[in-house]
Amino acid sequence: EETGEIYGKRKIDVEPVFGFLKANLSFTRMSVRGKSKVENELGFAFMEVNLRKYTAITQNSCIYDNEKDSSYL
């Protein structure tokens, strides 16, 4: 039961990020060797994922704000 619970959380928490990296950003392997260098490269990759999410959220909110403002004209 405990293992099943941990596995269930893993699908929600971790795997979508790596799936997004592989599918949308074509990030399938590291280009460096060594733990610290890999940590840095993963940090940049995760930063890119977060920036894409942030950009999508801000773009959607700008579109929503513009639609809301134009309805008052």
Secondary structure, DSSP 8 states (H G I E B T S, - for coil): -HHHHHHHHHHHHTHHHHHHHHHHS---S-SS-SHHHHHHHHHHHHHHHHHHHHHHHHHHHHHHHHHHHHTT-
